[in-house]
Amino acid sequence: MPKWNAARGYGAFANDPSLSPFEVALIAAWVDGGAPETEQNKAIAPPAAAIVRTDIFTPPPNSSVRTISRACGSQPHVTGKLLAIRLALDNNGSAGVSAILPTGRQEIVAWIRDYDPQYVTTYWLRRPLVLPAGSRMLVQSSSKCAIDLTLAR
């Protein structure tokens, strides 16, 4: 499995390789039901559930997308549709990423933990987060960090 440092329950990402609770239960049921343990007793694993995902966001054409890079902390005003984030942290660092909307409401975007600089990942939001005029990003980190924000107009 590829490394995935986003904590479950803090943001939903289109490129999350983690197994869903259903997939974990399916594998556990297959094993509990007598799955073979050796190469000599091969059996066909149960087919993966055919799930048609309609909630995954497809980024718009590049002409309408921009990426801005910032140091972590409280960011100046940011507007547009937040599509993705990419962090650069110290080894084993962690960071919480939130959007503060003009109404004062805070939207949690992600919590990245146990960061490994050898496995830099762009975290694509499952649904874009609309940041109206007056919104700002807040990135709280345990270490020195920087963030790239991918936004659509």
Residue pairs with C-beta under 8 A, 6 or more apart in sequence:
1 17
2 17
2 119
3 116
3 119
3 121
4 16
4 17
4 18
4 121
5 112
5 113
5 114
5 115
5 116
5 119
5 121
6 13
6 16
6 110
6 111
6 112
6 123
7 110
7 111
7 112
7 113
8 18
10 96
10 108
10 109
10 110
10 111
11 97
11 108
11 109
11 110
11 111
11 123
11 125
12 125
12 126
12 127
13 110
13 123
13 124
13 125
13 126
14 56
14 57
14 124
14 125
14 126
15 121
15 122
15 123
15 124
19 27
22 49
23 48
23 49
26 46
26 48
26 49
30 45
30 46
35 43
35 45
36 42
36 43
55 126
55 127
56 126
57 83
57 124
57 125
57 126
57 127
57 128
59 65
59 83
59 84
59 124
59 150
59 152
60 152
64 152
64 153
65 83
65 150
65 151
65 152
66 80
66 150
66 151
66 153
67 148
67 149
67 150
67 151
68 78
68 148
68 149
68 151
69 146
69 147
69 148
69 149
70 137
70 139
70 146
70 147
70 149
71 145
71 146
71 147
72 87
72 95
72 139
72 140
72 141
72 144
72 145
72 146
72 147
73 138
73 139
74 136
74 137
74 138
75 136
75 137
75 138
75 139
76 136
77 133
77 134
77 135
77 136
78 99
78 131
78 135
78 136
78 137
78 149
78 151
79 131
79 132
79 133
79 135
79 151
80 131
80 151
80 152
80 153
81 128
81 129
81 130
81 131
81 151
81 152
81 153
82 99
82 109
82 125
82 128
82 129
82 130
82 131
82 149
82 150
82 151
83 124
83 125
83 128
83 150
83 151
83 152
84 122
84 123
84 124
84 125
84 149
84 150
85 97
85 109
85 110
85 122
85 123
85 125
85 147
85 148
85 149
85 150
86 120
86 121
86 122
86 123
86 147
86 148
86 150
87 95
87 97
87 112
87 115
87 139
87 145
87 146
87 147
87 148
88 117
88 120
88 145
88 146
88 147
89 95
89 112
89 115
89 117
89 141
89 143
89 144
89 145
90 115
90 117
90 143
90 144
90 145
91 115
91 116
91 117
92 114
92 115
92 116
93 115
93 141
93 142
93 143
93 144
93 145
94 111
94 112
94 113
94 114
94 115
94 141
94 142
94 143
95 111
95 112
95 115
95 139
95 140
95 141
95 142
95 145
95 147
96 108
96 110
96 111
96 138
96 139
96 140
96 141
97 108
97 109
97 110
97 111
97 112
97 137
97 138
97 139
97 147
98 106
98 107
98 108
98 109
98 137
98 138
98 139
98 140
99 106
99 107
99 109
99 129
99 131
99 135
99 136
99 137
99 138
100 106
100 135
100 136
100 137
100 138
101 107
101 131
101 132
101 134
101 135
102 132
102 133
102 134
102 135
106 138
107 129
109 125
109 129
109 137
110 123
112 123
122 148
122 150
128 152
131 151
137 147
137 149
139 145
139 147
